[in-house]
Amino acid sequence: MMKFEERQFTVDGMTICAKQWGDSGMPAIALHGWLDNAASFDALAQTLPELQLLALDMAGHGLSDHKPASGNYAIWDDLRFVMAVADQMNWRQFVLIGHSRGAIMATLLAGAIPERVSHLICVDGFIPEPEDPAKFPEQLGQYLQDFAKAGRGDKGHPDLAAAVAARRKATPMTEPAARLIVERGSYRDASGRVFWRSDRRLKLASPVKLSFPQLQANMDAIRAPRLLIIADQGFGRWLPKLPEALVSKFELRHIEGEHHCHMDEQAQQIGQWISRFIALEAELGGGR
């Protein structure tokens, strides 16, 4: 088993935590999904010894700090944290591996600052569903209403098993996968009751959702070779609804399993695909 090191970075006065596997090889940053944390890459990291893999706990997740009272979790704001960490690592270019919400972040970042991303790898996600621009007032109104009632607290769970069961109810996944996420993403109070570490504001509406032209413009700006791995019982059920123009430049791989398949036995196959993709693109001159 490859060992990992716990890392901490200071960004805008906040502590951003991470797990790092390997201290040599190609630099890579891994971005987890919504309400997940860096532990979601434990299994996949074991299959990628050629990478210096840094899996972040994004702000409000895992062991990282929450944003200040005036902050929000609009997905593009989190991109500054990723770039700040890359700069502190002195990584001029790096591989981006994202799962779910993290895959959306990776795709946006690869289009916004294309010169910094050598390879884009998305696991069961890569963009949000395009939004009708006419719904902008409704979306913004929902955001304002949500934040007005953001003070409601977490009632907690009697023990870790109950917290794991609640996490599985919210998002279908295997018990071992849920336990990994919950162990890093929760804490016990003096009575032994288990509470989430994640910021409750993560569940509130976004102020804006992106339209198809915006998503297409971002996709067109990406220079890095891109790999999209789809779980048939996860994002694969939604993929046919997306315009072909958003998917066409990805190398596609389908795998049996649910949304968190990269945390289970499928991690071995996914890791092999990623390794081959990076190696082949380097041979072809795609990795810069």
C-alpha positions as semicolon CSV with decimal commas, in nm:
position;residue;x (nm);y (nm);z (nm)
1;M;0,000;0,000;0,000
2;M;0,127;0,345;-0,091
3;K;0,143;0,567;0,214
4;F;0,007;0,920;0,215
5;E;0,106;1,239;0,389
6;E;-0,139;1,489;0,535
7;R;-0,077;1,837;0,394
8;Q;-0,203;2,183;0,485
9;F;-0,212;2,503;0,279
10;T;-0,316;2,855;0,373
11;V;-0,537;3,030;0,118
12;D;-0,708;3,363;0,195
13;G;-0,648;3,301;0,564
14;M;-0,818;2,961;0,549
15;T;-0,659;2,621;0,605
16;I;-0,705;2,384;0,312
17;C;-0,615;2,023;0,394
18;A;-0,509;1,748;0,156
19;K;-0,373;1,396;0,127
20;Q;-0,062;1,344;-0,083
21;W;0,057;1,015;-0,232
22;G;0,407;1,011;-0,377
23;D;0,675;1,279;-0,370
24;S;0,792;1,241;-0,730
25;G;0,638;1,179;-1,068
26;M;0,391;1,383;-1,268
27;P;0,208;1,642;-1,053
28;A;-0,164;1,576;-1,021
29;I;-0,446;1,739;-0,825
30;A;-0,760;1,541;-0,741
31;L;-1,091;1,715;-0,673
32;H;-1,369;1,530;-0,489
33;G;-1,744;1,544;-0,526
34;W;-2,012;1,735;-0,338
35;L;-2,009;1,657;0,038
36;D;-1,718;1,413;-0,017
37;N;-1,354;1,475;0,075
38;A;-0,997;1,371;-0,007
39;A;-1,056;1,018;0,127
40;S;-1,266;0,945;-0,181
41;F;-0,938;0,903;-0,374
42;D;-0,777;0,651;-0,135
43;A;-0,836;0,351;-0,361
44;L;-0,759;0,524;-0,691
45;A;-0,432;0,668;-0,558
46;Q;-0,300;0,315;-0,503
47;T;-0,331;0,247;-0,878
48;L;-0,138;0,558;-0,989
49;P;0,218;0,531;-0,851
50;E;0,350;0,731;-1,147
51;L;0,173;1,042;-1,017
52;Q;0,251;1,280;-0,735
53;L;-0,114;1,290;-0,639
54;L;-0,255;1,563;-0,415
55;A;-0,621;1,512;-0,318
56;L;-0,774;1,825;-0,167
57;D;-1,042;1,870;0,095
58;M;-1,216;2,162;-0,070
59;A;-1,328;2,449;0,154
60;G;-1,620;2,344;0,371
61;H;-1,540;1,973;0,326
62;G;-1,333;1,718;0,516
63;L;-1,071;1,873;0,743
64;S;-1,057;2,209;0,561
65;D;-1,193;2,533;0,703
66;H;-1,538;2,662;0,624
67;K;-1,570;2,985;0,432
68;P;-1,641;3,300;0,635
69;A;-1,998;3,408;0,710
70;S;-2,003;3,629;0,402
71;G;-1,879;3,348;0,174
72;N;-2,068;3,110;-0,050
73;Y;-1,989;2,789;-0,235
74;A;-2,050;2,889;-0,596
75;I;-1,838;2,638;-0,783
76;W;-1,620;2,890;-0,969
77;D;-1,509;3,052;-0,641
78;D;-1,345;2,724;-0,539
79;L;-1,118;2,736;-0,843
80;R;-0,907;3,004;-0,673
81;F;-0,825;2,758;-0,396
82;V;-0,708;2,497;-0,646
83;M;-0,480;2,744;-0,822
84;A;-0,343;2,877;-0,493
85;V;-0,248;2,525;-0,385
86;A;-0,086;2,452;-0,723
87;D;0,116;2,772;-0,692
88;Q;0,228;2,682;-0,339
89;M;0,340;2,342;-0,472
90;N;0,532;2,527;-0,749
91;W;0,349;2,321;-1,012
92;R;0,350;2,511;-1,338
93;Q;0,147;2,232;-1,502
94;F;-0,046;1,948;-1,349
95;V;-0,292;1,670;-1,423
96;L;-0,646;1,738;-1,302
97;I;-0,855;1,442;-1,185
98;G;-1,208;1,524;-1,077
99;H;-1,507;1,324;-0,960
100;S;-1,864;1,458;-0,984
101;R;-1,861;1,820;-0,860
102;G;-1,482;1,799;-0,870
103;A;-1,500;1,697;-1,237
104;I;-1,709;2,005;-1,313
105;M;-1,451;2,217;-1,133
106;A;-1,170;2,050;-1,327
107;T;-1,340;2,115;-1,661
108;L;-1,406;2,480;-1,580
109;L;-1,047;2,531;-1,467
110;A;-0,904;2,357;-1,774
111;G;-1,094;2,604;-1,994
112;A;-1,027;2,914;-1,783
113;I;-0,649;2,863;-1,744
114;P;-0,567;2,605;-2,014
115;E;-0,191;2,657;-2,000
116;R;-0,175;2,514;-1,647
117;V;-0,357;2,182;-1,708
118;S;-0,162;1,905;-1,883
119;H;-0,438;1,640;-1,877
120;L;-0,806;1,657;-1,783
121;I;-0,956;1,339;-1,635
122;C;-1,320;1,333;-1,528
123;V;-1,483;1,050;-1,336
124;D;-1,863;1,032;-1,355
125;G;-1,924;1,397;-1,431
126;F;-1,773;1,685;-1,624
127;I;-2,032;1,965;-1,656
128;P;-2,356;2,065;-1,487
129;E;-2,675;2,026;-1,686
130;P;-2,706;2,339;-1,904
131;E;-2,956;2,591;-1,765
132;D;-3,209;2,798;-1,955
133;P;-3,094;3,165;-1,922
134;A;-3,460;3,264;-1,874
135;K;-3,449;3,090;-1,533
136;F;-3,179;3,324;-1,402
137;P;-3,414;3,537;-1,184
138;E;-3,572;3,226;-1,033
139;Q;-3,230;3,075;-0,955
140;L;-3,098;3,395;-0,799
141;G;-3,413;3,430;-0,592
142;Q;-3,376;3,075;-0,461
143;Y;-3,015;3,151;-0,363
144;L;-3,124;3,460;-0,168
145;Q;-3,403;3,272;0,007
146;D;-3,175;2,980;0,096
147;F;-2,910;3,199;0,254
148;A;-3,171;3,377;0,461
149;K;-3,242;3,048;0,640
150;A;-2,887;2,913;0,644
151;G;-2,857;2,916;1,022
152;R;-3,028;2,585;1,087
153;G;-2,789;2,348;1,263
154;D;-2,692;1,981;1,233
155;K;-2,884;1,754;1,471
156;G;-2,617;1,486;1,445
157;H;-2,634;1,105;1,457
158;P;-2,611;0,869;1,754
159;D;-2,300;0,691;1,623
160;L;-2,076;0,644;1,318
161;A;-2,287;0,359;1,180
162;A;-2,593;0,583;1,175
163;A;-2,397;0,858;1,000
164;V;-2,274;0,609;0,738
165;A;-2,631;0,490;0,682
166;A;-2,748;0,849;0,636
167;R;-2,471;0,917;0,384
168;R;-2,568;0,607;0,186
169;K;-2,931;0,713;0,189
170;A;-2,838;1,053;0,046
171;T;-2,611;0,907;-0,223
172;P;-2,610;0,535;-0,309
173;M;-2,264;0,384;-0,248
174;T;-2,109;0,084;-0,082
175;E;-2,072;0,077;0,296
176;P;-1,687;0,083;0,288
177;A;-1,687;0,385;0,054
178;A;-1,938;0,574;0,267
179;R;-1,743;0,492;0,583
180;L;-1,422;0,641;0,438
181;I;-1,598;0,965;0,351
182;V;-1,783;0,985;0,684
183;E;-1,475;0,913;0,896
184;R;-1,290;1,210;0,746
185;G;-1,599;1,426;0,716
186;S;-1,741;1,401;1,069
187;Y;-1,652;1,447;1,437
188;R;-1,782;1,329;1,775
189;D;-1,888;1,561;2,053
190;A;-1,835;1,487;2,423
191;S;-2,146;1,266;2,433
192;G;-2,022;1,054;2,140
193;R;-2,282;1,190;1,898
194;V;-2,155;1,225;1,540
195;F;-2,181;1,555;1,351
196;W;-2,083;1,651;0,996
197;R;-1,774;1,863;0,944
198;S;-1,905;1,989;0,610
199;D;-2,047;2,340;0,589
200;R;-2,429;2,330;0,580
201;R;-2,423;2,611;0,320
202;L;-2,302;2,356;0,064
203;K;-2,663;2,238;0,038
204;L;-2,797;2,582;-0,057
205;A;-2,883;2,691;-0,409
206;S;-2,614;2,838;-0,636
207;P;-2,665;3,205;-0,730
208;V;-2,627;3,131;-1,102
209;K;-2,625;2,823;-1,324
210;L;-2,440;2,811;-1,655
211;S;-2,608;2,806;-1,994
212;F;-2,518;2,586;-2,290
213;P;-2,327;2,866;-2,475
214;Q;-2,119;2,934;-2,165
215;L;-2,038;2,566;-2,118
216;Q;-1,955;2,526;-2,487
217;A;-1,724;2,828;-2,482
218;N;-1,541;2,682;-2,183
219;M;-1,513;2,343;-2,352
220;D;-1,373;2,503;-2,669
221;A;-1,104;2,679;-2,463
222;I;-0,959;2,356;-2,320
223;R;-0,623;2,256;-2,468
224;A;-0,547;1,951;-2,257
225;P;-0,629;1,598;-2,376
226;R;-0,939;1,484;-2,189
227;L;-1,067;1,153;-2,060
228;L;-1,422;1,093;-1,936
229;I;-1,501;0,777;-1,737
230;I;-1,873;0,714;-1,697
231;A;-2,046;0,486;-1,447
232;D;-2,342;0,317;-1,612
233;Q;-2,555;0,343;-1,297
234;G;-2,431;0,694;-1,223
235;F;-2,376;0,981;-1,465
236;G;-2,425;0,742;-1,757
237;R;-2,802;0,766;-1,712
238;W;-2,783;1,143;-1,771
239;L;-2,518;1,153;-2,045
240;P;-2,759;1,097;-2,341
241;K;-2,940;1,420;-2,250
242;L;-2,629;1,633;-2,314
243;P;-2,553;1,794;-2,652
244;E;-2,294;1,593;-2,846
245;A;-2,084;1,908;-2,891
246;L;-1,999;1,907;-2,520
247;V;-1,882;1,545;-2,519
248;S;-1,718;1,497;-2,858
249;K;-1,360;1,587;-2,764
250;F;-1,342;1,349;-2,468
251;E;-1,202;0,999;-2,488
252;L;-1,490;0,801;-2,336
253;R;-1,477;0,493;-2,115
254;H;-1,783;0,324;-1,965
255;I;-1,767;0,115;-1,649
256;E;-2,028;-0,085;-1,460
257;G;-2,112;0,061;-1,122
258;E;-2,261;0,354;-0,934
259;H;-2,151;0,713;-0,893
260;H;-1,867;0,639;-0,646
261;C;-1,727;0,346;-0,846
262;H;-1,374;0,491;-0,820
263;M;-1,379;0,407;-0,449
264;D;-1,458;0,039;-0,499
265;E;-1,313;-0,256;-0,690
266;Q;-1,354;-0,065;-1,017
267;A;-1,068;0,164;-0,904
268;Q;-0,815;-0,081;-1,051
269;Q;-0,967;-0,059;-1,400
270;I;-1,011;0,317;-1,376
271;G;-0,649;0,357;-1,268
272;Q;-0,531;0,151;-1,564
273;W;-0,730;0,367;-1,804
274;I;-0,586;0,685;-1,652
275;S;-0,228;0,554;-1,665
276;R;-0,260;0,444;-2,027
277;F;-0,425;0,772;-2,125
278;I;-0,149;0,984;-1,971
279;A;0,128;0,767;-2,113
280;L;-0,021;0,761;-2,462
281;E;-0,082;1,134;-2,470
282;A;0,276;1,195;-2,357
283;E;0,401;0,979;-2,645
284;L;0,182;1,170;-2,890
285;G;0,292;1,504;-2,753
286;G;-0,046;1,578;-2,593
287;G;0,099;1,611;-2,242
288;R;0,299;1,934;-2,225
